[in-house]
Amino acid sequence: MNGTLQENMINDLYEGTMVDYVKCLKCLHESKRSDKFLDLSLTVRNPFENVVNNSVEEALANYLKTEKLDGNNKY
């Protein structure tokens, strides 16, 4: 199997697209960006941020949850 065909096969099987967006709660303007990925880095345990996920489903739900950007976490 040549390199290009093999690369296409991996991408066809595993590639996904995630849409990141930021929405201003004052003016309601949205900014969107699409990113392709081949894997997701899901947190199982992170003692520094006090994060513990007991299942892949819980880790995925926390990965996808909405986050409010405020304080030191402003955009």
C-alpha positions as CSV (number, residue, x, y, z in Angstrom):
1,M,0.0,0.0,0.0
2,N,1.5,3.3,-0.9
3,G,1.8,6.2,1.6
4,T,-1.0,8.4,0.2
5,L,-3.5,5.6,0.0
6,Q,-2.6,4.5,3.5
7,E,-2.9,8.1,4.8
8,N,-6.3,8.5,3.1
9,M,-7.5,5.2,4.6
10,I,-6.6,6.4,8.1
11,N,-8.2,9.8,7.5
12,D,-11.3,8.1,6.1
13,L,-11.6,5.9,9.2
14,Y,-10.7,8.2,12.0
15,E,-10.8,11.9,11.0
16,G,-13.5,14.1,12.5
17,T,-14.3,17.8,12.5
18,M,-14.9,19.9,15.5
19,V,-16.4,23.3,15.4
20,D,-15.1,25.7,18.0
21,Y,-17.1,28.8,18.6
22,V,-17.1,31.8,20.9
23,K,-20.3,33.8,21.5
24,C,-20.4,37.2,23.2
25,L,-23.2,37.2,25.8
26,K,-23.6,41.0,25.4
27,C,-23.9,41.5,21.6
28,L,-24.5,37.8,20.7
29,H,-21.8,37.9,18.0
30,E,-20.4,34.4,17.2
31,S,-17.0,33.5,15.9
32,K,-16.7,29.9,14.5
33,R,-13.7,27.8,13.4
34,S,-13.6,24.2,12.2
35,D,-10.7,22.0,13.1
36,K,-10.0,18.5,11.8
37,F,-8.8,15.8,14.3
38,L,-7.6,12.2,14.4
39,D,-7.8,11.8,18.2
40,L,-9.2,13.5,21.3
41,S,-7.2,14.0,24.5
42,L,-9.7,13.2,27.2
43,T,-8.8,13.8,30.8
44,V,-9.1,10.8,33.1
45,R,-7.6,12.3,36.3
46,N,-5.9,15.7,36.7
47,P,-5.1,16.4,40.4
48,F,-3.8,19.9,39.6
49,E,-7.3,21.0,38.3
50,N,-9.2,18.6,40.6
51,V,-10.7,16.7,37.7
52,V,-11.7,13.0,37.9
53,N,-13.7,11.3,35.2
54,N,-15.0,7.9,36.0
55,S,-15.8,6.8,32.5
56,V,-15.0,7.6,28.8
57,E,-18.6,8.9,28.5
58,E,-18.1,11.3,31.5
59,A,-14.7,12.5,30.1
60,L,-16.3,13.1,26.7
61,A,-19.2,15.1,28.2
62,N,-16.7,17.2,30.2
63,Y,-14.6,17.7,27.1
64,L,-17.6,19.1,25.2
65,K,-19.3,21.1,27.9
66,T,-19.8,24.8,27.5
67,E,-17.2,27.0,29.1
68,K,-17.8,30.6,30.2
69,L,-14.7,32.8,29.6
70,D,-14.3,35.3,32.4
71,G,-11.7,36.5,34.9
72,N,-8.3,35.0,34.1
73,N,-9.9,32.9,31.5
74,K,-11.1,35.7,29.2
75,Y,-10.8,35.5,25.5
